[in-house]
Amino acid sequence: MLFDTHAHLNAADFTDDLEEVIERAGNVGVSDIVVVGFDRPTIERTMELVEKYDHIYGCIGWHPVDAVDCTEEDLQWIEQLCKHPKIVAYGEIGLDYHWDKSPKDVQQRLFRKQIRLAKKLRLPIVIHTRDAMEDTVTILKEEHAEEIGGIMHCFSGSVETAKECIKMNFYISLGGPVTFKNAKRPKAVAKEIPLDRILIETDCPYLAPHPYRGKRNEPAYVKLVAEQIADIKGISFKELAEATTKNAKLLFGIE
């Protein structure tokens, strides 16, 4: 049983063949998927998917790249939707200094607001951080995010930073990049951090693992991520699959 903890099946990339994509995932043992919505259209689509499929859960929030577009009305709308029993986390939220659409101070203010909202809702948070790890960790500490914990999604930081995040009650989620030959950091993290703090994800349609790198990613490929991490840790695929699924269900409060 595999759990893809971060997928964007709400993306236009899956408009034509979603049923086939979901079927392929089931065929390789993917038992559960969390679909992440991060703006009005993707959140609306997430709500449709969680209603339609028993094994699909939702995570909703406002993406840092689009922080400049987020209104109080948007946050109130998200807060109401988070009361749905199949919304299991708040996100993806955080900081993204790679793109310059939203100024850093606007991103930081929205990040803090959303952490506080997630704490009010008692939902774990899913963190997106790009070229902003130091500020992200600082804000998580200042806002006492350890009270709800969550996921460092598609983690690209160092082993030291991973351990720092684990101390703050976060899980480290690894995706396609751990399979790339030149990806030293994700491989080091996979080796060093404890099994009870690892999650797996695809972030599909992005970041497809080897040998599909550069192509559309999909939940079935989470098996390749799991196989790679098991190999790095020197454990069986079954042990890795069982542990990461148990971790995800514990975090998300899924029976």
C-alpha positions in Angstrom: 0.0 0.0 0.0 1.4 3.4 -1.1 0.2 6.8 -0.1 0.9 9.7 -2.5 0.7 12.6 -0.1 0.9 15.4 -2.6 -0.7 15.4 -6.1 -2.3 17.9 -8.3 -4.9 15.8 -10.0 -6.8 19.0 -10.2 -4.5 20.3 -12.9 -5.6 20.7 -16.5 -2.9 18.1 -17.5 -5.3 15.4 -16.2 -8.5 16.6 -17.9 -8.6 14.0 -20.7 -7.5 10.8 -18.8 -8.1 11.2 -15.1 -9.9 7.9 -14.7 -7.0 6.0 -16.4 -4.4 7.8 -14.3 -6.3 6.8 -11.1 -6.6 3.3 -12.3 -2.9 3.0 -13.0 -2.1 4.2 -9.5 -4.4 1.6 -8.0 -2.7 -1.1 -10.2 0.7 -0.5 -8.6 -0.7 -0.3 -5.0 -1.5 3.3 -4.4 -4.2 3.2 -1.8 -4.6 6.9 -1.0 -3.9 10.2 -2.6 -4.0 13.8 -1.2 -4.9 16.4 -3.9 -3.6 19.9 -3.1 -5.5 23.0 -4.1 -3.7 26.4 -3.9 -5.9 29.0 -5.6 -9.6 29.4 -6.4 -9.8 27.1 -9.5 -7.7 24.3 -8.0 -9.4 24.4 -4.7 -12.8 24.1 -6.3 -11.6 21.1 -8.3 -10.1 19.5 -5.2 -13.5 19.7 -3.5 -15.1 17.9 -6.5 -12.5 15.2 -6.4 -12.7 14.4 -2.7 -16.5 14.1 -3.1 -16.2 11.7 -6.1 -13.4 9.4 -5.0 -13.3 7.5 -1.6 -9.5 7.3 -1.5 -8.8 10.9 -2.5 -8.4 13.5 0.3 -7.8 17.2 0.1 -5.3 19.8 1.2 -6.2 23.4 0.5 -4.5 26.8 1.1 -3.1 29.7 -0.8 0.2 29.4 -2.7 3.0 31.9 -1.9 3.7 32.8 -5.5 0.1 34.2 -5.7 0.2 35.8 -2.3 -0.4 39.2 -3.8 -3.8 38.0 -5.2 -5.1 36.6 -1.9 -7.9 38.5 -0.1 -9.5 38.2 3.3 -12.5 36.8 1.5 -10.4 34.1 0.0 -9.1 33.1 3.4 -12.6 33.1 4.9 -13.8 30.8 2.0 -10.9 28.4 2.6 -11.6 28.3 6.3 -15.2 27.2 5.6 -14.1 24.6 3.1 -11.6 23.2 5.6 -14.4 22.0 7.8 -15.2 19.3 5.2 -14.2 15.9 6.8 -12.0 15.0 3.8 -9.9 18.1 4.0 -6.9 16.6 6.0 -4.3 19.4 5.8 -3.9 23.1 5.1 -1.6 24.1 2.2 0.5 24.3 0.3 1.7 27.5 2.0 5.1 29.0 2.6 7.6 31.2 0.7 8.8 31.2 -2.8 11.6 33.6 -3.7 12.3 32.0 -7.1 9.5 33.8 -8.8 9.0 37.6 -8.2 5.3 37.9 -8.7 4.6 38.5 -4.9 7.0 40.6 -2.8 8.7 38.9 0.0 7.0 40.9 2.7 3.5 40.1 1.2 4.4 36.4 1.1 5.6 36.4 4.7 2.5 38.2 6.0 0.2 35.7 4.2 2.3 32.7 5.5 1.9 33.8 9.1 -1.8 34.4 8.6 -2.3 30.9 7.2 -0.3 29.2 9.9 -2.5 30.9 12.5 -5.6 29.9 10.6 -4.4 26.3 10.4 -3.8 26.3 14.1 -7.3 27.6 14.7 -8.6 24.7 12.5 -6.3 22.2 14.1 -5.0 21.1 10.7 -1.4 20.1 9.9 0.3 22.4 7.3 2.0 21.5 4.1 5.0 23.7 3.4 6.2 24.9 0.0 9.6 26.6 0.2 11.8 27.6 -2.8 15.0 29.6 -2.4 13.7 30.6 1.0 14.5 27.9 3.5 16.0 30.1 6.2 13.1 32.5 6.3 10.6 29.6 6.1 12.1 27.8 9.2 12.4 31.1 11.1 8.7 31.9 10.6 7.6 28.3 11.5 9.5 28.7 14.8 8.2 32.2 15.5 4.6 31.1 14.8 5.0 27.9 16.9 4.0 25.7 14.0 5.1 22.7 16.0 1.7 22.9 17.7 0.1 21.4 14.6 3.1 20.1 12.7 2.9 19.1 9.1 4.9 18.3 6.0 8.0 19.8 4.4 6.8 19.1 0.9 9.2 18.0 -1.8 12.1 18.7 0.6 15.2 20.0 -1.0 17.2 21.2 2.0 20.1 19.8 3.9 20.1 16.9 6.4 20.7 19.4 9.2 17.6 21.5 8.1 15.6 18.3 7.8 16.5 17.4 11.4 15.6 20.9 12.5 12.1 20.5 10.9 11.6 17.1 12.5 12.2 18.7 15.9 9.4 21.1 15.0 7.0 18.2 14.5 7.3 18.0 10.7 7.5 15.1 8.3 10.0 15.2 5.5 8.4 14.4 2.1 10.4 13.2 -0.8 9.4 13.0 -4.5 10.8 12.5 -7.9 14.1 14.3 -7.4 15.3 11.6 -5.0 15.6 9.3 -8.0 17.8 11.8 -10.0 21.4 10.6 -10.4 22.8 14.0 -9.5 20.4 14.7 -6.6 22.9 14.4 -3.6 20.8 16.3 -1.0 17.6 14.4 -1.3 19.5 11.1 -1.3 21.4 12.1 1.8 18.2 13.2 3.5 16.6 9.8 2.6 19.5 8.0 4.1 19.8 10.0 7.3 16.4 10.8 8.6 14.3 8.2 10.6 11.8 6.1 8.8 9.0 7.3 11.1 9.4 10.8 9.7 9.5 10.1 6.0 6.6 10.6 3.5 6.5 10.0 -0.2 4.8 12.1 -2.9 4.7 12.8 -6.6 3.8 16.5 -6.9 2.3 15.4 -10.2 2.1 16.5 -12.9 5.5 18.0 -12.0 8.9 16.5 -11.0 8.4 13.0 -12.6 11.0 10.5 -11.3 13.6 8.8 -13.4 13.1 7.3 -16.1 10.2 9.6 -16.8 12.0 12.9 -15.9 10.7 15.8 -18.1 7.4 14.0 -18.8 4.1 14.3 -17.1 4.2 12.8 -13.6 1.3 10.8 -12.1 0.5 9.0 -8.8 1.5 5.6 -10.1 5.1 6.8 -10.2 5.2 7.2 -6.4 6.2 3.6 -6.5 9.5 4.6 -8.1 10.2 7.1 -5.3 9.4 4.4 -2.7 11.7 1.9 -4.4 14.6 4.4 -4.5 14.3 5.4 -0.8 14.1 1.8 0.3 17.2 1.1 -1.7 19.0 4.1 -0.2 18.0 3.0 3.4 18.8 -0.7 2.7 15.4 -1.9 3.7 12.7 -3.8 1.8 10.2 -2.0 -0.4 7.4 -3.5 1.7 8.8 -2.0 4.9 9.2 1.4 3.3 5.7 1.3 1.8 4.1 0.3 5.1 6.0 2.8 7.2 5.3 5.8 4.9 1.6 4.9 4.6 1.3 4.6 8.4 3.1 8.0 8.8 0.7 9.7 6.4 -2.5 8.2 7.9 -1.3 9.2 11.4 -0.5 12.8 10.3 -3.8 13.2 8.3 -5.9 11.5 10.9 -7.2 8.8 8.5 -8.3 5.5 10.0 
